[in-house]
C-alpha cells in the first residue's frame, strides 16, 4: 500500500523503520510536528521522526495544524491508501481522516479500551497493572475509541520504569503495526468495536502529578517514581530546594521512619512512607548533576530530623 506515516518522538522510530523496511508498502511521506526548540541554545531541531524520514529520502510534512488547507491539499495529492500513526501528538480533523481509503491506523500503547489518552504506559505502571500491551485501531473522532485491528501483550516487570516498558512496546508494537497493514491490504482484517466496559483514561502526567507524597504507602511511592521516569521526573523538596528522584527500592527491612523522614548510612539513604521506608536510588539536586543518594547525603550532611516534603 501507499502510506503516509504520522509520528513525532523517538518512540515512533521502531514503527517508522519497520514500515520503511517492509517490502509490501511504500512510505510516500511522513507527517510530524513542526521543528521545536531544544538544548541549551534553544535552537529549532526537527523531530526524531523527521530526521529518520529525511535520511531515508522521504518527503516530510510539518503542518502547524492538521486542519491547514495546504496540508490537506498535499495529502490529497499524495493519495495514500492508509496512514499509520504512532505518537503524532496532534488532533486529526475529519477532513484528514476521510482522505485515505483505509483510514488512519493508530498504534496505541495499551490494551484498549484500557488507558485511552496521552500517557497509557505511565498510568499502567502507576496503577500497578501486571499486563499491558499495544493495540492497532482505526482512528475516529472520539479519543482512542475506534475499532481495534489487533493487540500484543507485554508483562510489566516489578522494577519497570515507563521508559523501559515503552521501549519494549515500541518494538513489539512496530511488528504489530506492519502485520496490521499487511492484513488490511490482504482484506483479511476487520476491526472490532471496543467493548463499552473497561474504559479508563490516561491523561498526561504533569510536573505537579510527579511530586512524591511521602504519606502514601511505599508501594505507591515506588509506582509513582517509576511511572514518572524518565518524564516528567519524580521529585521532592529538601530544605526548600527541589530534588529529582530516580527509581526507589521499597525497603521493608529498614528501620521504621516517619513519612518524609530521611536517614542515611554510609552507602544508602532511606525515606519514610506511610508503611515501610524506601531506599533512594539516583537523585538530582536542583542545578546539579545526577548522583547516587549516598553522594548527595554526604554533600548535604543528612542529620537527625531531616525531612523531604
N, C-alpha and C positions, 0 to 999 in steps of 0.2 A: 504493500500500500504506500501511497504518497502521504507523508506525515509532516505535520508542523509540531515540534516539541516545545512545550512551555515549562519553564522551571527557572529557578534563580540561585539557590545556595549550593554549597558543596554536597549536601545530602542528595541532590538530584543528579550528581555526576555518574554514579554507577548505572542509573537507568538511562541517562543520555548515551553513555558509551555503549551500553548493551544494544540500544536501538540503532546507533550508528553502525555497530558491527553486524547487525542482523542482515543476512543475505536476502531476506524476503521483503525488506522495507527500505524506502528512500526517505531520508530526512531532508525535506526541501528547504526548511527554515526553522529557526529557533526563536521563540518569544521569551523575553526575560525582562526583569525590572530595569529601569534606567540606571546608568552608572551612578555610583554613590560615593560620597567622601569616606575615606578610611585612612588609618595610620596617623602618625604624629603630624604630618603636614596637612592632613585632611584633604588630600588631593582626590580627584574623581578617579575611581577604578571600576572597570567592568565587573559584572557578577562572575562567579566561577563558571556558571553555565555559558555565559557569553565568551569567556576565554577559551573554553574547550571547543565551542562551536566555531570560533574564528580559526583556531588551529586546524580544524577539520575542513575549512573552506566552505562552511555553511553560512547562509545569509542570517543575520541577526536583526530581529525587530525589537525595538525598545520603546514601546508606547508609554507615555505618561499615564494614560488610562486606556483600558482595553476597549472603551467605547469611542476612542478617537476615530473620526471618519476615515482619515488617511490610512490608519492601521487596518480597519475593516475592509477598505478597498483593496489593500495589498493582499490581505488574507484571501479575498475572493479571487484575485488574480492568480495566486499560487494554487488554489483549488485543492486543498488537502482532502484525502479520503477520511482521515481521522486525526485527532490532535491529542496525543498523550500528554499528561500533565503531572509534574512532581514538584510540589512546594513552589508554585509560581509566585504566590504572595499577593495576588490582587483578584478582585471580583471580575467575573466574566459576564458581560451583558448577554441577553437573549440573542441579540443581533449576531454576536460572535458564535454563540452555541449553535446557531442554525446553519452555519456555513459548511462544516464537514458533513458528508452524508452519513458517516458512522458516529458523529458527535465527538465530544471531548471525553477522554477516558482518564480518570484520575487515579493515581497510586497514593493511597492514604495509609498511614502507619498505625492502624488499629484494626480490630475485628469488628467492623460495623455491624449493628448500629452503636456499638460502644465507642465512646470518646470521639464524637464529632467535634471538629474545631481545629484551632491552630496548633495545639500542643498535646496531641494524643499520647505520645511516648512519655512526656513528663507526668501526665496525670495517671498513667498506668503505673509508673514507679511510685508516685506519691501515695496512691491508694492501695498499694500492696498487692496488685494483681500478680498472679503466678504465671499466667499465659497471656500473651498478646499476639500481634501479627501484623499483616498488611492486607489490604483489600484493594481490588481494582473495581471501579464503579463508573457508571455514566453520569456525568455532571448534569444536574438540573438546577433550577433557580434556588431551591431551598438548600441550606448549608449541609453538605456531605450526606444528602438524603436520597441520592439516586440509586437505581437498581444495581446490584453487585454482580460482577462477572466471575470473580474468583478470589480466593484467600490463601495465604500461607500463615502458619502459626510459628511462634517463637517463644520458648520459655524465658521468663525473667529470672535471672540468676540472683542469689541473695545479695551480692555486692554490686550489682549492675548500676552504673550511672545512666542518666538519659543519653549521654553522648555515646557510651559503649553500646547500649541497646539499639540506638538509632543507626549506628554504623552497621550492625548486623542486619537490621531490617532493610536498610538501603540496598544491600547486596541481594538478599533473598527476594526483596520486592522488585528489583530490576528484572530478575528472571521471570517473576510472575507477570510483570507488565508485558514483556516480549511474548510470553505464552498467550496472554490475553489478546494481543494484537494479531497473533497468528490465528487464534481461534475465531476472531471476528472476521478476518479475511476469508477463512475457510467456510464461514457460515455455520459453524458448529457450536458457537457460544451464544446463549440468550441470557441477558442479565435478569436476575430475580429481584423482585422488590424486597427492600429491607423489612424485617419484622417491626411491628409497632412497639413491641415490648423490648426492654433492654436499652433504650436510648439514654446515653449520657453525654454530657458536654465537656469539652476540654479547651476552655479559653486560654489565651496566652498568659503565662505566669509573669507577673511584674516584679520589679525590684522590691516593692513592699511585701509581696507574697513570699519573697525569698528570705525574709528576716526570721531567724530562728526564735521560736517560742520555747524557752527552757522550762516552762511549766507544763509542757506536753510530755508524754511518756517517751522513753528512749527510742522505741521503735519508730515513733512519729518523727522525731528529730532526724534519725538516720534516713528515713524515706525522703524527708524534705530536702536534706542536703544532697542526696543522690539525685533526686528529681531535678534540682536546680544546677547540676553540674553537667556541662560547663556553663550554661546560661539559664537564667540571668546571674547565677552565682549566689550561693547562700552566704549570709553574713550575720554578724552580731556587733555589739558595741562593747569596747573595753576602755575604761577611763575616758569616755567621751569620744573615742575615735572608732571608726568603722574597721572591722577586721573581716575579710572574706575567708570562708571556710571551704576546704576540700572535704571529701567524704570522711565520715567519722566511723568509729567502731563501737557498737554497744559493748559495755564492759560490766556485766553483772558481777564479776569477781572483784571489782574495785570497791574501796571503802565508800560508804554512803556519803553523799554530798547533798546540800540543799539545792533546789533548782537555780541554775546560773552560777553556783559557787565553783571556783576554779582551784584545782590542786595540781601541783607539779612535782614530779620526781625527776631524777637525773635524765631519764630517757623518755618520759611520757608526760602528757598533760591531760587531765580529766576534768569534765564539767558535769555538774549535777543536773538531773532532769526530774520529772515527777516520779520516775521509778528508779532505775539504777543509772549510774553515770555513763557517759560516752567518752571515748578517748579521741582526742583531736588528731587529725592527720596533717595535711599541708594547710598552712594559714598564710594570708597575705595582708599584712597591716596596711593601712591607708598610705599611699605614696611610696610603698616599698616593694621589694621583690618577694615572690613566693618563698617560703621557708618551712622547715619542719616545725611542728608545735613546740618541740623541745628547744630549738634555737630561739624561737620567739619568746618563750618563757624566760630563758636566760637573759635575753635582752631587756625585757620589761621588768624583770625581777618579781615574779609572782610571789605574793605574800599571803599570809593568813587573812581571810576575809575578802580577798579579791573576788570580783564577780564580773560576768558578762551579762548583758541585758539585751 
